[in-house]
Amino acid sequence: MPKTYLYAELLINIRQVTVFAILPSSCNENTRIGLDAGHLILHLTHDEKESSITLPCPVVINNATLNLPLKPVTELSFRLGAATQLPPKAEVCNANSMPWPASKLTSETRVSCQSCGNQLITNVTDWKDLPSGGWADMMDFWHCHKPTTENGNHDTAGSTKGYAAANILGPTPGVGLVDTSHFLLAETNCIGIRREADQKLLSCESCREPVGVVDREYGNIRLFKWSLAVQRSQDTVWETYSVPEIVSAQLLALITELSIYKFLVNSGNTEERKETLLLWVFTPDLMYSTSTQLPQRAMKIFYISIADPAAILEHQNNKTEELQLPHHAITALHTSLKASTTTLPPSAQHHQTWTIGLLPR
């Protein structure tokens, strides 16, 4: 007989824990729930078998809260109030922390291929964070509205001072630039990398896994953070991030910058748009747990495969932002979302034409 499956999620903004219980048979008068002394572990007994779940945070209860409906159903759901003090992970859930920011990297930092450990970066002594995507436009706007400029020339000051939108930031030898999803490097600081036939995609010389792309116009190297293993200094452990973790960081950064929650994810290559995804970040910050998983941070994503991305962009009227990822990353993202959908209770897996999933944070 299948076991009882429990799922719980903490909605931080409303301080509520929603619990779902999927039973192998209908609920009856002998189905009971209870909490441990710390109000953190929930126990459910059904047909003389007990299942338990570690909730995302301690909850506040009363006797009425723990009364189950006397209906012959196989899926139960109820809400519990979150305790006054949320766990540390929940408290910082709203923060958008960039994976491997420049402030955490040093001249000792080592960067290797995540798949095989082949070294990819050498002789980088300094790391700098790239500004957000709209920095140049903001500086143009600021300069155009200054009361005075040198020689009274407003039109060319942005470009001559180096911060116009046309001026592209690029790395210099020995300096690595960092954004949410990439390391941007001079070609002289990259080793163990080969160019594939299209001369744009870069792969590891050792295992042939894709690790980055080359900027054809400027000759810079962009390494995908999800393809890397990083040891920040000699006394730290090697760290890795997955495609879903990096993409969730990208989405959070774009939400903060643009206040947009829908994203069209494609490769930017019209020949590879078979797997175009429309994502709707429905809940940017939640914590969830199941009867087989301890509490972890995530964002709730509504997603759907799209056949005509151009029509979606036109129809959404600037309410959808385009996010370009290489084809292999889109495939990994879609696979992760589909796997996460099975984590949710059946009643919470779909909304109209959307499928619902989770992305780790």
Buried (B, 14 or more C-beta within 10 A) or exposed (E): EEEBBBBBBBBBEEBBBBBBBBBEEEBEEEBEBEBEEEBBBBBBBBEEEEBBBBBBBBBEBEEEBBEBEEEEEBBBBBEBBBBEEBBEBBEEBEEBEBBBEBEBBBEEBBBBBBBBEBBBBEEBEBBBBBEBEEBBEEBBEEBEEEEEBEEEEEEEBBEEEEBBBEBEBBBEEBBBBBBBBBBBBBEEBBEBBEEEEEEBBBBBBBEEBBBBBBBEEEEBBBBBBBBBBBBBEEEBEEBBBBBBBBBBBBBBBBBEBBEBBBBBBBBEEEEEBEBBBBBBBBBBBBBBBBBEEEBBBBBBBBBBEBEEBEEBBEEBEEEBBEBEBBBBBBBBBBEBBEEBBEBBBEEBBEEEEBBBBBBBB
